[in-house]
Each structure stands twice: as C-alpha cells, then as structure tokens.
Amino acid sequence: MLEPSSRALPSLPSATWLDECLLSARTQNRVVGVRFGRTADPLCMEADEALRDAMDSLKMEELLTMYTVDLDEVTEFTYMYELRTSS
C-alpha cells in the first residue's frame, strides 16, 4: 500500500476554505485545481503524485494551485457536486 508523500498536496478541511482559496486565487490571477477523493485511497495517492510531478516539471506553481478534498471529511461536496462515495 502507498504511503502519503511528504510532497502531499494541501488538503482543504471545509467548503468555506475552498471558497476562500478560490477568492484569493482570483485576485492573484491563478487557477485552482481540486482533486476530490479519499486521502487513503491508493488511486488518489497516485493521482496526487502525478499532479505534483506535472506541476513541478511544467513549473506551473506560479499559475496553478492544487488542493485535495477528502470526501469522508468534507461531506458537503458529496451532495453539492453529486459525487459518488462508493468505498
């Protein structure tokens, strides 16, 4: 099983935090990407590493900020965006 990377993408603990990040990015002309999923899911860990690697190799950190949202911890997104929560 994969272990969380020390280079993990920052996680947002609530919908309010996401709103704040979006507003902040707008004033800085930045793009915000959000990966919804489960932190402990091996596929999510692989996706996070691939996103981090792509951002590093393309030097996108000045334009793009990536976050993760754990659907088990921030349940408002499950209903709001009609996300499926199959285990």
C-alpha positions as CSV (number, residue, x, y, z in Angstrom):
1,M,0.0,0.0,0.0
2,L,1.2,3.5,-0.8
3,E,2.1,5.9,2.0
4,P,1.2,9.6,1.8
5,S,4.1,11.6,0.3
6,S,5.9,14.3,2.1
7,R,5.2,16.3,-1.0
8,A,1.4,15.8,-0.5
9,L,-0.9,18.4,-2.0
10,P,-2.6,20.6,0.6
11,S,-5.9,19.4,1.9
12,L,-8.9,21.6,2.4
13,P,-10.9,20.9,5.5
14,S,-14.2,22.6,4.5
15,A,-16.2,24.1,1.7
16,T,-15.5,27.5,3.3
17,W,-11.8,27.0,2.9
18,L,-12.3,26.2,-0.8
19,D,-14.3,29.4,-1.3
20,E,-11.5,31.4,0.4
21,C,-8.9,29.7,-1.8
22,L,-10.9,30.5,-5.0
23,L,-11.4,34.1,-4.0
24,S,-7.7,34.5,-3.2
25,A,-6.7,32.9,-6.5
26,R,-9.0,35.2,-8.4
27,T,-7.2,38.3,-7.0
28,Q,-3.8,36.8,-8.0
29,N,-4.9,35.6,-11.5
30,R,-4.2,32.0,-10.6
31,V,-6.0,28.7,-11.4
32,V,-7.2,26.4,-8.6
33,G,-7.4,22.7,-9.2
34,V,-9.2,20.4,-6.7
35,R,-8.9,16.6,-6.5
36,F,-11.9,15.2,-4.7
37,G,-11.5,11.7,-3.3
38,R,-10.2,9.9,-0.2
39,T,-6.8,10.6,1.2
40,A,-6.1,6.9,2.0
41,D,-7.2,5.6,-1.5
42,P,-4.2,4.3,-3.4
43,L,-5.6,5.7,-6.7
44,C,-5.9,9.1,-5.1
45,M,-2.4,8.9,-3.8
46,E,-1.1,8.0,-7.3
47,A,-3.1,10.9,-8.8
48,D,-1.8,13.3,-6.2
49,E,1.8,12.3,-7.0
50,A,1.2,12.6,-10.8
51,L,-0.3,16.1,-10.3
52,R,2.6,17.2,-8.1
53,D,5.1,15.8,-10.6
54,A,3.4,17.5,-13.5
55,M,3.3,20.8,-11.7
56,D,7.0,20.5,-10.8
57,S,8.1,19.5,-14.3
58,L,6.0,22.2,-16.1
59,K,6.9,24.8,-13.5
60,M,3.2,25.7,-13.0
61,E,3.3,26.7,-9.3
62,E,3.1,30.4,-10.3
63,L,-0.1,29.8,-12.2
64,L,-1.8,26.8,-10.6
65,T,-2.6,25.8,-7.0
66,M,-3.8,22.2,-6.5
67,Y,-5.7,21.1,-3.4
68,T,-7.3,17.9,-2.3
69,V,-10.6,17.4,-0.5
70,D,-11.3,14.2,1.4
71,L,-15.0,13.3,0.8
72,D,-15.2,11.4,4.1
73,E,-14.1,14.6,6.0
74,V,-15.8,17.3,3.9
75,T,-19.2,15.7,3.1
76,E,-20.9,18.9,1.8
77,F,-19.2,18.4,-1.6
78,T,-20.7,14.9,-2.0
79,Y,-24.2,16.4,-2.2
80,M,-23.3,19.8,-3.7
81,Y,-21.4,18.3,-6.7
82,E,-23.3,15.0,-6.8
83,L,-20.1,13.0,-6.1
84,R,-20.4,9.3,-5.6
85,T,-18.9,7.9,-2.4
86,S,-18.5,4.2,-3.2
87,S,-15.9,2.6,-1.0
